[in-house]
Structure formats: structure tokens, C-alpha cells
Amino acid sequence: MSTRLQRAWRALRAAGTLVLGALALQPLQAADAPANYTIGAGDLLRFAVFQQPDLSLETRVSESGMISFPLLGAVRLGGLTVAQAEAEITRGLREGSFLQQPQVTLLLVSVRGNQVSVLGLVNKPGRFPLDVVGMRLSELLALAGGLAPGANDIVTLSGERDGKAFRSEVDLPALYGRQPSGTDPELRNGDVVFVDRSPVVYVHGEVQRPGSFRLERDMSAMQAVAASGGVTLRGTLRGLRVHRRDPEGKLQMLQPGLADKLQDGDVVFVRESLF
């Protein structure tokens, strides 16, 4: 290979390396963010103005929602969407007669301004920043250390969507079962995730280990008795009783079949055999 070809080959390899490096280090672009993503305090922004390298800027939004942009000075971007922030900088450069047709591009380098809260039975409850655009509920629960012992596997997500109050119950096992049927919702600023205790039933009377037990899905009366160790030598499954409160709070006494399903808060009583 001639010297000229060798130099050309080295130049192509160098260019390819630079391109690959640029792709590997490419930040989160505005196009990757939801159209309604709202810029908040702590977000790291990167601005580029076409054919104006002196106006390139990487800055973090202050607690008051302000940034300092070249030629424009202090500009309030907190509370604006990515598209609105681009339009605001474009308008300032044009109306200030700095550029006739400015073309501004905004990149979200990191997202820290938006926060969500996790309450209830998780290992690390608290407030967490939405560090990435499009964070899902399952990712937030992982940041919170996962569910604590005794937690319900149906969690409640509440917040605001399109200016209206929003509330949804998310069935976590449905997300990861053999045939996933649930959805892993995307989080928004101000969302609150609440993990309640798991439903329980109480078993007493002639059983080996009376007490409270987690109410598994579709648990029957027979399964609840089995969870308590089964009946004693003096006990019988005949005449099983269940005490349950109706929607008005009044206590009812039922005589269920062994295959009948139990509800949260049910009290199962196993009688003593008369023979």
C-alpha cells in the first residue's frame, strides 16, 4: 500500500473512531423526551445554535427556574416544555436583533428537577428525582429498595395528567407473569406511589397455629386453615364460621364452604368437634 493510501486509511479510521465515540457519548436528546416534559430546577441543559458556536451553552437550571444565556442574560425556563424552551431562546435571539433566523437546539443532558414520592411498605421510602426521561414505576420501586415484607403486590399510583387528577392501581405480578397483561406506567413530576400492607385473614379456634395470615389471591377457607397448620385433634372442618364486615361496617357471621373465597379482614373460626 502506498504512503498516500496509508495516510488516507489512517484518516478514515480516525474519523470512524470519532463518530463512534460521539454516538457512544450522545446525551439524551429533546426528541427522546416526552413532548410534555416540563423543565425543572436541577435539570442539566445543553444548547446549540446553528453556525454560532460562541452561543453553545451547557448549564443547570437554578432553583428559581432560571438560566443565564449568552447575549440574553437571565432567562426563565423552569415550567416550560423542551419545545417551549427552544422557542423562548429563539424568540429572544431574534427579537433582540442578535440573529435574523436563529435555529436553536436543546438537549436534556440529565433530568433532576422532577421528583416523585414513594410511601408505604417499601424498604427505602422517600422522594426520588426522575433522573431519566420516561422512568417507569418498576424502576422507581427498584430505587426504593423493592417491596418490604408484608407489602401488597398491587400498588397505587396517583398524580396529575392533562390537568386532571389521576389515580391507578398497578398489579405488579401481572407485569412479569408468564403471560404479562399489565402495564408499567411512565412517571411524571409530582406522582405519588403508595404501597399498602397486604390483605390478611385471621384464623382461630381449633387450629395448630392461630393468628393472622397473608390473604393470597383467591385463597379459600380450606387454604386459610391449611396456612394455620390445619385443625387440631379436637377440631373439625364441619360448621366452619367466617366473621366478615359488610360495606356498612356491620359484622356478619357466615358459614362458607371449604372452597369459598375469603376477603380481606375475614376471621375464620374452627370449631371443636362434638365427637
Secondary structure, 3 states (H helix, E strand, C coil): CCHHHHHHHHHHHHHHHHHHHHHHCCCCEHHHCCCCCECCCCCEEEEEECCCHHHCEEEECCCCCEEEECCCEEEECCCCEHHHHHHHHHHHHHHCCCCCCCCEEEEEEECCCCEEEEEECECCCEEEECCCCCCEHHHHHHHCCCECCCECCEEEEEEEECCEEEEEEEEHHHHHCCCCCCCCCECCCCCEEEECECCEEEEEECECCCEEEECCCCCEHHHHHHHCCCECCCECCCCCEEEEECCCCCEEEECCCCCCECCCCCEEEECECCC
